[in-house]
Amino acid sequence: MDVEPPEKKVKGLSRMNENSDADHQNVLSQFGISSSFDTSGLVFKEIPNSVVLSLIYFQRQMKDIIRTTKSLLGMPTEEVTKDCNKEYHRFRRKVMDIEEESKKEKKRGKDKYLNFLKSLAFDRSFFFSENNGHAVSISPKTPVVKRGHVKGSAKESVLQLRDIEVQTDLPCDIDFTNPALTPFSVQKLHQKCISHCSQISETFRKRINKVGHWQKYHKNRILKSNLSIKLLKKANILNEKTQQILKEKNSQLAAVKNALREKDEVFQSALAKLDNVSNVVELKEGKSFSNRAFEAVIRLKSLGVADEKVGDVMRVVGDLVGVTFDFLPSASTCRNFALSALHLGQSHIKSRLDNFLESNDSLCLASDETTKGTAKLQAFGIHTPDGGFTLLGVQPVAEKSAQTAFNALEHLVGALPVVPSDFFKKFLVKVTSTMCDSARTEKKFNEIVEKARKEAVPEIVNDYDKLSEAEKSNFSQFSQFFCQLHVVANYTDVALNALLGHESLVTGKNKLGEASVFGLIKMVSQLFGQRGSGLHGILQLWEAWCGDHLVNRFTFPAFSGNRFNIVFVLASRVFFHRFHLIEFAKECDCSKVPLQEMRKLLENEMIIDHLQILGLCDQLITGPLWRLAEGCEHILDTCKYSKQLQKWLKDCATIPECFFDGSSPTPSLQVSSPTNSTLLFEALLRRDPTESTSEVASVVCNSSLLYFNRAFVDFLPGASSQSKPLPLQDLIGKLEKLIDDQQLSQQLLLVDHEFVGKRIKLKISSKRSRKGFVEDIRINGAKRTIRVQFDDKSDDKTESIEMGFDEFEAKVASGVVVFDS
């Protein structure tokens, strides 16, 4: 803190930097003052503060400001010196006051400052004497004639001179400018008075300046003190809050310490007990293994541990943690545990079914089949109205016929522990709907379930004969729901077949096995996919190349293991990275043949057209359908989607350009992700449609329209009305017409042909053969064809092929095709 204020430095008029030159020049221009300060011809009664401040800004010398001010007031402008006139000091003080006051008014606000600028600064009265009203000369050379004095008179008495010496207003009585008329003593006295007055004025001026400095100093000290007081108050409040928080934290810390102390006591007690316990763990409770041992064995068996190895595994784990077991289960014990677990699971299922049968809720039967290696498995489960699912079991079957699946279901339910003889029929009565895929065997299975249910209802429902027709009709209601993801999976063949037909038309090749774009998609997935083959070592090179070229989102999902929408997803990714893949193939080793084949396909404009079509199908058709199947609240939501899709496909088939405008048939089901779908979608729309792509889009949309009309026949409005039961006479007429049609009658007979549904083995060589079954027999024109579905052991999928019926019979006769017994 300063002991005393700093000495004030004497400064001239400060240059006002608040306003620019243009602002001050504008003020002067309003009064007609030019930039050269020429005031000739300008006379004003008053000078406002704004003009004075502008003069201060441009004219640094006080004498120039005085001269300009008096000229504007129409007064004489003689040479002015600050040493010879008190009016100079009065004018100077007035100007400095105006300058200081302007600074204060500017801080108070714009309105007050503008009022200050308009206020009066100088007028003529400022330069006139208070006694005689004449203008006071500010030049020592200007003679001032006293009142009543005749110039040139020599008659003056000593008394008059003495009277003059004692006068206070000497400049009005004596002309000091004329030494001949002024006594020497008076002149000397006058000079001393002037000198003494100047000294006193300078002394008072310095003291006043010091007092002003001290005032500013104390004002500054007071402001700092007030600020310190405020800061101290804030510090006190913060200190109180800190003390309160510290008090709470100390209380919490004390509670934690107490809890830790109690836990430490428990821990020490447990350690003391452990010191007295041996490292032998008892697995038996009495003569039987404990429930925890039973659970451990079941968990090991679920992990694939063989019965005879369970004991050894438990011994190894015990050695790892430093304990030994009193008894270890043998292989036979483990097998018994498995049987017990199976019985326990069946008992649990039986208990849940008993609860379902006693309730008034209906059940939905879900079924599915798969092939694992050479084994064929049939799975069944039930959905309840509360959203729960109960797995009834997985049953191995010999073949995939509908009757075999129904027999497996009956065996699963009938094999539950302690079930009455009519338990399966009661179960069927509770089942009012089924859910499965749309395979023909599954549809046939649903028909068998519905038929068996109709036969069981009169036996199980009490007093069924006494019920009204409406009540009986309620019992006969039965619904079938099909997996919508299979609609996506089956649509892949529809789109690829349409593209294959277009490719055959363009290239003139009629015996193409598959569309070239499909081969390109599989090739990219194999070489660049996340599960890509390491045979060529291309995936590692691709990742490094993308890192060097700052390529993002360069991964491709694996083709294997993804069965529903993978073709369309891969198509959009390959289209997005087509230029990157071409550049990568150019820069890599030319000896890698797959890369050169891929590059050749990517440089084919027709294949790029097909990629674009498939990618747009992913964004606009299959992607929304996938999200609908996974996220809709009710299966009947498909009605709205199917209607929108049908209308959109009709429009695109008529005007193919609509397919490329990016308008989705279901905007609510589109995904807007800045890192995935949006970028792919924008890339697909960025390529303008050509005549070729419009032709492909028309073909694909027509094929898609036919397919989805069949797939969504139960959801499209008006479709169910087309399947209403016909009157008896109309039905008889249609049947007679069908029988008269030789080809259709053969078709009806071939549906129940002895070959349909049988397992076969097709010999490819002496050491290799393929197994499958006859799916159906069809008539295409005048030719009969047979469809055989084979098991593919490589990826647990099936493959269907068609061959002529005569060719198939010839292979049966020659032993190439053998029926399994």
C-alpha positions in Angstrom: 0.0 0.0 0.0 1.4 3.5 -1.0 2.4 5.8 1.9 1.6 8.9 -0.3 0.2 9.5 -3.7 2.6 9.9 -6.7 3.6 13.3 -7.9 1.4 14.6 -10.6 3.2 15.2 -13.9 2.4 18.5 -15.6 0.9 17.7 -19.0 -0.6 19.8 -21.8 -4.0 19.4 -23.1 -4.6 15.7 -23.8 -5.5 14.6 -27.3 -9.0 13.0 -27.2 -8.7 9.6 -28.7 -12.3 8.5 -28.0 -13.5 9.9 -31.4 -11.8 9.7 -34.8 -10.7 12.6 -36.9 -13.8 12.2 -39.1 -16.1 12.7 -36.1 -14.4 15.9 -34.9 -14.1 17.2 -38.5 -17.8 16.6 -38.9 -18.6 18.7 -35.8 -16.5 21.6 -37.2 -18.1 21.2 -40.6 -21.5 21.7 -39.1 -20.3 25.2 -38.0 -18.7 25.9 -41.4 -15.2 25.6 -40.2 -12.9 24.1 -42.8 -9.9 21.8 -42.2 -7.6 24.8 -42.4 -9.5 26.5 -39.6 -10.5 29.5 -41.8 -13.2 31.3 -39.8 -13.5 34.4 -42.0 -17.2 35.4 -42.4 -18.3 33.2 -39.5 -19.9 34.8 -36.5 -21.8 33.0 -33.7 -23.4 34.2 -30.5 -22.5 31.1 -28.6 -19.8 28.4 -28.9 -21.0 24.9 -27.7 -18.7 22.4 -25.9 -18.6 20.1 -29.0 -16.8 22.8 -31.0 -14.3 23.5 -28.1 -13.5 19.8 -27.8 -12.9 19.5 -31.6 -10.6 22.5 -31.5 -8.7 20.9 -28.6 -8.4 17.7 -30.7 -6.9 19.5 -33.7 -5.1 22.6 -32.2 -2.6 21.9 -29.5 -1.6 25.4 -28.7 -3.9 27.4 -26.3 -3.3 30.6 -28.2 -4.7 29.1 -31.4 -7.8 27.9 -29.5 -8.3 31.4 -28.1 -7.8 33.0 -31.5 -10.3 30.7 -33.2 -12.9 31.0 -30.4 -12.8 34.8 -30.5 -12.9 34.9 -34.3 -16.1 32.7 -34.2 -17.6 35.2 -31.7 -16.8 38.1 -34.0 -14.1 39.6 -31.7 -10.6 40.9 -32.5 -7.9 38.3 -32.5 -4.7 40.0 -31.5 -1.5 38.1 -30.6 -1.9 36.4 -27.3 0.8 35.6 -24.7 0.2 33.7 -21.5 2.7 35.8 -19.6 0.9 39.1 -20.0 -2.8 38.6 -19.5 -4.9 37.1 -16.8 -7.6 36.4 -19.3 -5.4 33.7 -20.9 -5.3 31.8 -17.6 -9.0 32.1 -17.1 -9.7 30.9 -20.7 -7.2 28.0 -20.2 -8.8 26.9 -16.9 -12.2 27.0 -18.6 -11.0 24.8 -21.5 -9.4 22.3 -19.2 -12.6 22.2 -17.1 -14.6 21.5 -20.3 -12.2 18.7 -21.2 -12.3 17.1 -17.8 -16.1 17.4 -17.5 -16.5 15.7 -21.0 -14.7 12.6 -19.7 -17.0 12.4 -16.7 -20.2 12.9 -18.8 -19.1 10.3 -21.3 -18.9 7.7 -18.5 -22.4 8.6 -17.3 -24.0 7.6 -20.6 -24.6 8.5 -24.2 -27.6 10.7 -23.5 -25.9 12.8 -20.9 -22.8 13.1 -23.0 -24.8 14.4 -26.0 -26.5 17.0 -23.8 -23.1 18.1 -22.5 -21.8 18.5 -26.1 -24.8 20.8 -26.8 -24.2 23.0 -23.7 -22.7 26.5 -23.9 -19.0 26.9 -23.6 -18.2 30.5 -24.5 -20.0 33.6 -25.6 -19.0 37.3 -25.8 -19.8 38.0 -22.1 -16.9 35.8 -21.1 -14.4 38.3 -22.6 -16.0 41.5 -21.2 -15.1 43.2 -17.9 -17.5 43.0 -15.0 -17.3 46.8 -14.3 -17.5 48.7 -17.6 -18.8 46.2 -20.0 -16.0 46.8 -22.5 -14.0 44.2 -24.0 -10.8 43.6 -22.1 -7.7 43.8 -24.2 -5.5 40.8 -23.9 -2.5 42.6 -25.5 -0.2 44.8 -23.4 0.2 47.0 -26.5 -3.4 48.0 -26.7 -4.0 51.4 -24.9 -6.8 51.6 -22.4 -8.2 55.1 -21.9 -9.4 55.7 -18.3 -12.9 57.2 -17.9 -12.8 61.1 -17.6 -9.1 61.4 -18.6 -8.0 63.6 -21.4 -5.0 62.3 -23.2 -2.1 64.8 -23.4 -3.1 66.8 -20.2 -0.2 67.8 -17.9 -2.2 69.0 -15.0 -2.1 66.2 -12.4 -1.6 66.7 -8.7 0.3 64.6 -6.3 -2.8 63.8 -4.5 -4.3 62.4 -7.7 -1.2 60.3 -8.1 -1.3 59.0 -4.6 -5.0 58.2 -5.1 -4.0 56.3 -8.1 -1.4 54.3 -6.1 -3.9 53.1 -3.6 -6.5 52.2 -6.2 -7.3 48.5 -6.6 -8.3 48.8 -10.2 -5.1 50.3 -11.5 -5.5 49.3 -15.1 -8.7 51.4 -15.3 -7.1 54.6 -13.9 -3.6 54.6 -15.1 -2.2 53.8 -18.5 0.8 51.6 -17.7 1.5 51.3 -21.4 2.7 54.8 -21.5 5.7 55.3 -19.1 5.7 59.0 -19.6 2.3 59.4 -18.0 3.0 56.9 -15.1 5.1 57.8 -12.1 8.2 55.5 -11.6 7.2 54.5 -8.1 3.8 53.5 -9.3 5.3 51.5 -12.1 7.7 49.8 -9.7 4.9 49.1 -7.2 2.8 47.8 -10.1 5.6 45.4 -11.2 6.1 44.1 -7.6 2.4 43.5 -7.3 2.2 41.6 -10.5 5.3 39.6 -9.5 3.9 38.8 -6.1 0.5 38.0 -7.5 2.1 35.6 -9.9 4.1 33.8 -7.2 1.0 33.5 -5.0 -1.1 32.2 -7.9 1.6 29.7 -8.8 1.9 28.6 -5.1 -1.9 28.1 -4.8 -2.0 26.3 -8.1 0.6 23.8 -7.0 -1.2 23.3 -3.7 -4.5 22.9 -5.4 -2.9 20.3 -7.7 -1.5 18.4 -4.7 -4.8 18.5 -3.0 -6.4 17.1 -6.1 -3.8 14.3 -6.2 -4.4 13.5 -2.6 -8.2 13.4 -3.3 -7.7 11.0 -6.2 -5.2 8.9 -4.1 -7.7 8.6 -1.1 -10.5 7.9 -3.5 -8.5 5.1 -5.0 -7.6 3.8 -1.5 -11.3 3.9 -0.6 -12.3 1.9 -3.7 -9.6 -0.7 -3.0 -10.7 -0.9 0.6 -14.3 -1.4 -0.4 -13.2 -4.1 -2.8 -11.1 -5.8 -0.1 -14.1 -5.7 2.2 -16.3 -7.4 -0.4 -13.6 -10.0 -1.1 -13.3 -10.6 2.6 -17.0 -11.2 3.0 -17.0 -13.7 0.1 -14.0 -15.4 1.6 -15.8 -15.7 4.9 -18.9 -17.2 3.3 -16.7 -19.6 1.3 -14.9 -20.5 4.5 -18.1 -21.2 6.3 -19.3 -23.5 3.4 -15.9 -25.2 3.4 -16.1 -25.8 7.1 -19.6 -27.3 6.8 -18.4 -29.6 3.9 -15.4 -30.6 5.9 -17.5 -31.4 8.9 -19.8 -33.6 6.7 -16.8 -35.3 5.2 -15.3 -35.9 8.6 -18.6 -37.5 9.7 -18.6 -39.7 6.6 -15.0 -40.6 7.1 -15.8 -41.6 10.7 -18.7 -43.8 9.5 -16.4 -45.5 6.9 -13.7 -46.1 9.5 -16.3 -47.8 11.7 -17.5 -49.9 8.8 -14.0 -50.9 7.9 -13.2 -51.7 11.5 -16.3 -54.0 11.7 -15.3 -55.7 8.4 -11.8 -56.1 9.5 -13.0 -57.9 12.6 -15.1 -60.2 10.5 -12.2 -60.8 8.2 -9.9 -61.6 11.1 -12.5 -63.9 12.5 -12.8 -65.7 9.1 -9.0 -66.0 8.9 -8.9 -67.5 12.3 -11.5 -70.1 11.2 -9.6 -70.8 8.0 -6.5 -71.6 10.0 -8.4 -74.3 11.7 -10.0 -75.7 8.5 -8.4 -78.3 6.4 -8.0 -78.0 2.6 -10.4 -80.9 2.0 -13.6 -79.9 0.3 -16.6 -82.2 0.8 -18.7 -82.9 -2.3 -21.0 -85.2 -0.6 -23.8 -84.6 1.9 -24.3 -87.8 3.6 -24.3 -90.6 0.9 -25.2 -88.4 -2.1 -23.4 -85.6 -3.9 -24.5 -82.1 -2.9 -26.6 -79.9 -5.2 -23.5 -77.7 -5.9 -21.6 -80.8 -7.0 -24.5 -81.8 -9.2 -24.6 -78.3 -10.7 -20.8 -78.3 -11.3 -21.0 -81.6 -13.2 -23.9 -80.4 -15.4 -22.0 -77.2 -16.2 -18.9 -79.2 -17.2 -20.9 -81.5 -19.4 -22.6 -78.5 -21.1 -19.1 -77.3 -21.9 -18.4 -80.5 -23.7 -16.4 -82.4 -21.1 -16.8 -86.2 -21.4 -18.4 -88.2 -18.6 -15.1 -90.1 -17.9 -13.1 -86.8 -17.8 -15.3 -84.8 -15.4 -13.5 -86.2 -12.3 -10.1 -85.4 -13.7 -11.1 -81.9 -14.6 -12.3 -81.3 -11.1 -9.1 -82.7 -9.6 -7.0 -80.3 -11.8 -9.1 -77.3 -10.7 -8.7 -78.4 -7.1 -4.9 -78.6 -7.4 -5.0 -75.1 -9.0 -6.6 -73.5 -5.9 -4.9 -75.8 -3.4 -7.8 -78.0 -2.3 -8.6 -81.6 -2.5 -12.1 -83.3 -2.8 -13.3 -86.0 -0.6 -15.0 -87.8 -3.5 -15.0 -87.3 -7.3 -17.9 -88.4 -9.5 -17.3 -91.4 -11.8 -18.3 -91.7 -15.4 -21.5 -93.6 -14.6 -22.4 -91.0 -11.9 -22.0 -88.2 -14.5 -24.3 -90.1 -16.9 -26.8 -90.5 -14.2 -26.5 -86.7 -13.4 -27.2 -86.0 -17.1 -30.3 -88.2 -17.0 -31.4 -86.6 -13.8 -30.9 -83.1 -15.3 -33.0 -84.2 -18.4 -35.7 -85.5 -16.1 -35.6 -82.3 -14.1 -35.9 -80.2 -17.3 -38.8 -82.3 -18.4 -40.5 -81.9 -15.0 -40.1 -78.2 -15.3 -41.7 -78.1 -18.7 -44.5 -80.4 -17.5 -45.2 -78.0 -14.6 -45.3 -75.0 -16.9 -47.6 -76.8 -19.3 -49.9 -77.7 -16.5 -50.2 -74.1 -15.5 -50.9 -73.1 -19.2 -53.6 -75.7 -19.6 -55.3 -74.6 -16.4 -55.4 -70.9 -17.5 -57.6 -69.3 -20.2 -54.7 -68.1 -22.3 -54.0 -69.4 -25.8 -50.6 -70.7 -26.9 -48.6 -70.2 -30.1 -46.6 -73.2 -31.2 -43.2 -72.3 -32.8 -41.3 -74.9 -34.8 -38.1 -75.0 -36.8 -35.7 -77.5 -38.3 -32.0 -77.5 -39.1 -29.3 -79.8 -40.2 -26.0 -80.1 -38.3 -23.6 -82.2 -40.2 -25.5 -85.4 -41.0 -28.0 -85.0 -38.2 -31.4 -83.4 -38.7 -33.0 -81.7 -35.7 -36.5 -80.5 -35.1 -37.1 -77.9 -32.4 -40.4 -76.9 -30.8 -41.4 -74.2 -28.3 -44.5 -72.2 -27.2 -45.1 -68.5 -26.9 -47.5 -67.2 -24.2 -49.5 -63.9 -24.3 -47.2 -62.3 -21.6 -44.3 -62.6 -24.0 -42.7 -65.6 -22.4 -41.2 -68.5 -24.4 -40.8 -72.1 -23.3 -38.6 -74.5 -25.2 -40.3 -77.9 -25.4 -37.2 -79.7 -26.7 -35.1 -80.5 -29.7 -35.8 -83.9 -31.3 -33.6 -85.7 -33.8 -35.5 -86.9 -36.9 -34.7 -89.1 -39.8 -36.0 -86.8 -42.5 -37.7 -83.5 -42.9 -41.3 -84.4 -43.8 -44.2 -82.8 -42.1 -45.6 -86.0 -40.6 -42.2 -86.8 -39.1 -42.2 -83.4 -37.5 -45.7 -83.9 -36.0 -44.7 -87.3 -34.7 -41.6 -85.7 -33.0 -43.8 -83.1 -31.3 -46.2 -85.8 -30.1 -43.3 -87.8 -28.7 -41.8 -84.8 -26.9 -45.1 -83.9 -25.2 -46.0 -87.5 -24.5 -42.5 -88.3 -23.0 -42.9 -85.7 -20.2 -43.1 -87.2 -16.8 -46.5 -88.4 -15.4 -48.7 -87.2 -18.2 -52.2 -88.6 -18.8 -53.2 -90.2 -22.0 -55.1 -87.2 -23.4 -52.4 -84.7 -22.4 -51.2 -84.1 -26.0 -54.8 -83.5 -27.2 -55.3 -81.0 -24.4 -52.1 -79.3 -25.5 -53.3 -79.1 -29.1 -56.6 -77.5 -28.0 -54.7 -74.7 -26.2 -52.6 -74.1 -29.4 -54.5 -71.5 -31.5 -51.7 -70.3 -33.7 -48.3 -71.5 -35.1 -45.2 -69.6 -36.1 -42.6 -71.0 -38.5 -40.8 -70.3 -41.8 -42.6 -70.5 -45.1 -41.1 -73.8 -46.2 -43.5 -76.3 -47.7 -42.9 -78.9 -45.1 -43.7 -76.3 -42.4 -46.9 -75.3 -44.1 -47.9 -79.0 -44.3 -46.9 -79.4 -40.6 -49.3 -76.6 -39.7 -52.1 -78.2 -41.7 -51.5 -81.5 -39.8 -51.6 -79.6 -36.4 -54.8 -77.8 -37.4 -56.4 -81.1 -38.5 -55.4 -82.9 -35.3 -56.7 -80.0 -33.2 -60.1 -80.1 -34.9 -60.4 -83.7 -34.1 -59.3 -83.2 -30.4 -61.6 -80.3 -29.6 -64.9 -82.4 -29.4 -63.2 -84.9 -27.2 -61.5 -82.4 -24.8 -64.1 -79.6 -24.5 -66.8 -80.4 -22.0 -70.4 -80.6 -23.5 -69.1 -79.6 -26.9 -72.3 -80.9 -28.5 -74.4 -78.5 -26.4 -72.4 -75.4 -27.6 -73.8 -73.0 -30.2 -72.4 -72.8 -33.7 -70.7 -69.4 -32.8 -69.0 -71.0 -29.7 -67.9 -74.0 -31.8 -66.6 -71.5 -34.4 -64.4 -69.8 -31.8 -62.8 -73.2 -30.9 -62.1 -73.8 -34.6 -60.2 -70.6 -35.2 -56.6 -71.2 -36.0 -53.9 -68.7 -37.2 -50.5 -69.2 -39.0 -47.6 -66.7 -38.8 -44.5 -67.0 -40.9 -41.1 -65.6 -40.2 -40.7 -62.3 -42.2 -36.9 -62.7 -42.3 -37.4 -65.6 -44.7 -39.2 -63.1 -47.0 -35.9 -61.2 -47.1 -33.8 -64.3 -47.6 -36.0 -65.6 -50.4 -36.0 -62.2 -52.1 -32.3 -62.5 -52.8 -32.9 -65.2 -55.5 -35.6 -63.0 -57.0 -33.3 -60.0 -57.5 -30.4 -62.1 -58.6 -32.5 -64.0 -61.2 -33.7 -60.7 -62.6 -30.2 -59.4 -62.9 -29.1 -62.8 -64.5 -31.8 -62.4 -67.1 -30.7 -58.9 -67.9 -27.1 -60.0 -68.2 -28.0 -62.8 -70.5 -29.9 -60.4 -72.7 -27.0 -57.9 -72.8 -24.2 -60.4 -73.3 -26.1 -62.9 -75.4 -25.0 -65.8 -73.2 -28.0 -68.1 -72.3 -26.1 -70.6 -70.1 -24.8 -68.4 -67.3 -24.8 -70.3 -64.0 -25.2 -67.1 -61.9 -25.1 -63.4 -62.3 -21.6 -61.9 -62.5 -22.4 -59.3 -59.8 -23.1 -62.2 -57.4 -19.7 -63.7 -58.2 -18.1 -60.3 -57.6 -19.8 -59.9 -54.2 -18.7 -63.4 -53.1 -15.1 -62.7 -54.3 -14.8 -59.4 -52.4 -16.2 -61.0 -49.3 -13.7 -63.9 -49.6 -10.7 -61.6 -50.2 -11.5 -58.6 -48.1 -14.1 -59.8 -45.6 -13.7 -59.9 -41.8 -13.5 -63.7 -42.1 -11.5 -63.5 -45.3 -9.3 -66.4 -46.3 -5.6 -66.0 -45.4 -4.6 -68.0 -48.5 -3.9 -64.9 -50.5 -2.9 -62.5 -47.7 -4.9 -59.7 -49.2 -6.9 -58.6 -46.2 -3.7 -57.4 -44.3 -2.5 -55.6 -47.4 -6.0 -54.0 -47.8 -6.0 -52.7 -44.2 -2.5 -51.2 -44.5 -3.4 -49.6 -47.8 -6.6 -48.0 -46.4 -4.6 -46.7 -43.5 -2.0 -45.1 -45.8 -4.8 -43.5 -48.0 -7.0 -42.5 -45.0 -9.9 -44.6 -46.2 -12.5 -45.1 -43.4 -15.2 -47.8 -43.0 -13.4 -50.2 -45.3 -14.5 -53.5 -43.7 -16.8 -56.0 -45.5 -19.0 -58.4 -43.5 -18.4 -62.1 -44.1 -20.6 -63.8 -46.7 -20.5 -67.1 -44.8 -22.7 -67.2 -41.7 -25.1 -64.4 -42.8 -28.0 -65.8 -44.7 -30.7 -63.1 -44.9 -29.7 -59.7 -46.2 -25.9 -60.2 -46.8 -26.0 -60.0 -50.6 -27.6 -56.6 -50.6 -25.4 -55.2 -47.8 -22.2 -56.3 -49.5 -23.4 -54.9 -52.8 -23.8 -51.4 -51.3 -20.4 -51.7 -49.6 -18.6 -52.8 -52.8 -20.3 -50.0 -54.8 -19.2 -47.5 -52.2 -15.5 -48.7 -52.3 -15.4 -49.6 -56.0 -12.8 -47.0 -56.9 -10.7 -47.8 -53.8 -10.7 -51.5 -54.8 -9.7 -50.7 -58.4 -6.8 -48.5 -57.2 -5.7 -51.2 -54.7 -5.7 -53.8 -57.4 -3.5 -51.6 -59.6 -1.0 -50.9 -56.9 -0.7 -54.5 -55.7 1.3 -57.3 -57.2 -0.1 -58.3 -60.6 0.6 -61.9 -59.9 -2.4 -62.1 -57.6 -4.9 -63.4 -60.1 -8.1 -62.9 -57.9 -7.3 -59.2 -57.7 -7.1 -58.9 -61.5 -10.3 -60.8 -61.9 -12.0 -58.5 -59.4 -10.6 -55.4 -61.1 -11.9 -56.6 -64.5 -15.4 -57.1 -63.0 -15.4 -53.7 -61.3 -14.5 -51.9 -64.5 -17.6 -53.4 -66.2 -20.3 -50.8 -66.3 -23.1 -53.4 -66.5 -21.9 -55.0 -63.2 -21.7 -51.5 -61.6 -25.3 -50.9 -62.7 -26.3 -54.2 -61.0 -24.3 -53.2 -57.8 -26.2 -50.0 -57.7 -29.5 -51.7 -58.1 -28.8 -54.2 -55.3 -27.5 -51.5 -53.0 -30.7 -49.4 -53.5 -32.7 -52.6 -52.7 -30.8 -52.8 -49.4 -31.5 -49.2 -48.5 -35.2 -49.0 -49.7 -36.6 -52.6 -49.5 -34.8 -55.3 -47.6 -33.3 -53.0 -44.9 -36.7 -51.5 -43.8 -38.3 -55.0 -44.1 -35.6 -56.4 -41.8 -36.2 -53.6 -39.2 -40.0 -54.2 -39.5 -39.6 -57.9 -38.7 -37.3 -57.2 -35.7 -39.0 -54.2 -34.2 -42.7 -54.1 -35.0 -45.0 -54.3 -32.0 -47.5 -56.6 -33.9 -47.3 -58.7 -36.9 -50.3 -56.9 -38.5 -48.0 -53.8 -38.8 -46.9 -55.6 -42.0 -50.2 -54.7 -43.6 -49.3 -51.0 -43.8 -45.7 -51.7 -45.0 -46.8 -54.2 -47.7 -49.4 -51.8 -49.1 -46.8 -48.9 -49.3 -44.2 -51.3 -50.8 -46.7 -52.5 -53.4 -47.6 -49.0 -54.5 -43.9 -47.9 -54.7 -42.9 -50.9 -56.8 -45.7 -50.3 -59.2 -44.6 -46.7 -59.6 -40.9 -47.7 -60.1 -41.9 -50.4 -62.6 -43.8 -47.8 -64.6 -41.3 -45.0 -64.2 -37.9 -46.5 -63.4 -36.4 -43.1 -62.6 -38.4 -43.1 -59.4 -36.2 -45.9 -58.2 -33.2 -43.6 -58.1 -34.7 -40.5 -56.5 -34.1 -41.7 -53.0 -37.7 -41.7 -51.8 -38.3 -44.6 -49.5 -41.7 -46.4 -49.5 -41.4 -46.4 -45.7 -39.4 -43.4 -44.4 -40.1 -44.3 -40.8 -38.1 -47.5 -41.2 -35.0 -46.0 -42.8 -31.8 -45.7 -40.7 -30.1 -42.3 -40.4 -26.6 -43.1 -39.2 -23.8 -40.5 -40.1 -21.2 -43.3 -40.2 -22.9 -46.0 -42.1 -26.2 -46.1 -44.0 -26.4 -42.4 -44.9 -23.0 -42.4 -46.6 -23.7 -45.5 -48.5 -27.2 -44.2 -49.6 -25.7 -40.9 -50.7 -23.1 -42.7 -52.8 -25.8 -44.8 -54.5 -27.9 -41.7 -55.3 -24.9 -39.7 -56.5 -24.5 -41.9 -59.6 -27.1 -40.6 -62.1 -29.4 -43.2 -63.7 -28.7 -44.2 -67.3 -30.9 -45.9 -69.9 -29.2 -49.2 -68.9 -29.8 -48.8 -65.1 -33.4 -47.7 -65.8 -34.0 -50.9 -67.8 -32.5 -53.0 -65.0 -34.6 -51.2 -62.3 -37.7 -51.9 -64.3 -36.9 -55.6 -64.6 -36.1 -55.9 -60.9 -39.2 -53.9 -59.8 -41.5 -56.0 -61.9 -40.0 -59.3 -60.5 -40.1 -57.8 -56.9 -43.8 -56.8 -57.3 -44.8 -60.3 -58.3 -42.8 -61.8 -55.5 -44.1 -59.5 -52.7 -47.6 -59.9 -53.9 -47.2 -63.6 -53.2 -45.2 -63.2 -50.0 -47.6 -60.6 -48.5 -50.9 -62.2 -49.7 -52.2 -62.4 -46.2 -51.4 -58.7 -45.4 -52.4 -56.9 -48.6 -56.0 -55.5 -48.6 -58.4 -57.5 -50.8 -56.1 -60.6 -50.9 -58.0 -62.4 -48.2 -61.3 -61.6 -49.9 -60.0 -63.4 -53.0 -59.6 -66.6 -51.0 -63.2 -66.7 -49.7 -64.9 -70.1 -49.9 -66.7 -70.6 -53.2 -70.3 -71.7 -53.4 -70.7 -75.5 -53.8 -71.9 -75.3 -57.4 -69.0 -73.0 -58.4 -66.5 -75.2 -56.6 -67.8 -78.3 -58.5 -67.6 -76.5 -61.8 -64.0 -75.4 -61.2 -63.0 -79.0 -60.1 -64.6 -80.4 -63.3 -62.7 -77.9 -65.4 -59.4 -78.8 -63.7 -60.0 -82.5 -64.2 -60.7 -81.8 -67.9 -57.4 -80.0 -68.2 -54.9 -82.9 -68.7 -51.8 -81.0 -67.6 -53.4 -79.7 -64.3 -54.8 -83.1 -63.5 -51.3 -84.5 -63.9 -50.0 -81.8 -61.6 -52.5 -82.8 -59.0 -51.4 -86.4 -59.2 -47.7 -85.5 -59.1 -48.2 -83.7 -55.8 -48.8 -87.0 -54.1 -46.2 -88.9 -56.1 -44.3 -91.7 -54.3 -41.0 -90.0 -54.8 -42.0 -86.8 -53.0 -40.5 -86.5 -49.5 -38.2 -89.5 -49.8 -34.5 -89.4 -48.8 -32.1 -90.1 -51.6 -28.3 -90.5 -52.1 -26.8 -89.2 -55.3 -23.5 -90.8 -56.2 -21.0 -88.3 -57.7 -18.0 -90.7 -57.8 -16.9 -93.9 -56.2 -15.9 -92.1 -53.0 -18.2 -89.1 -53.0 -22.0 -88.8 -52.8 -24.6 -86.2 -51.8 -27.6 -86.7 -49.6 -31.0 -85.0 -49.8 -34.7 -85.6 -50.4 -37.2 -85.0 -53.1 -38.9 -81.7 -52.5 -41.6 -81.8 -55.2 -42.4 -82.6 -58.8 -43.5 -79.9 -61.2 -44.7 -79.5 -64.8 -43.1 -76.7 -66.8 -44.9 -76.6 -70.2 -44.8 -80.1 -71.5 -41.8 -81.2 -69.5 -41.9 -82.7 -66.0 -39.2 -81.6 -63.6 -38.2 -82.9 -60.1 -36.7 -80.6 -57.5 -34.2 -82.2 -55.1 -32.9 -80.5 -52.0 -29.4 -81.5 -50.9 -27.6 -81.0 -47.6 -24.5 -78.8 -47.8 -22.0 -79.9 -45.1 -19.7 -77.0 -45.6 -21.9 -74.2 -44.1 -24.9 -76.1 -42.7 -27.2 -74.9 -45.6 -29.3 -76.6 -48.2 -29.2 -76.4 -51.9 -32.0 -77.2 -54.3 -31.6 -78.3 -57.9 -34.0 -79.2 -60.7 -33.6 -82.0 -63.2 -35.9 -83.7 -65.7 -38.2 -86.4 -64.3 -37.1 -88.8 -67.0 -33.5 -88.1 -66.2 -34.1 -88.8 -62.5 -35.9 -92.1 -63.2 -32.9 -93.1 -65.4 -30.5 -92.4 -62.6 -32.7 -94.4 -60.2 -32.7 -97.3 -62.6 -28.9 -97.1 -63.1 -28.2 -96.9 -59.3 -26.8 -93.4 -59.4 -29.7 -92.3 -57.2 -30.5 -94.6 -54.3 -33.5 -94.2 -52.0 -32.6 -94.4 -48.2 -34.6 -97.1 -46.5 
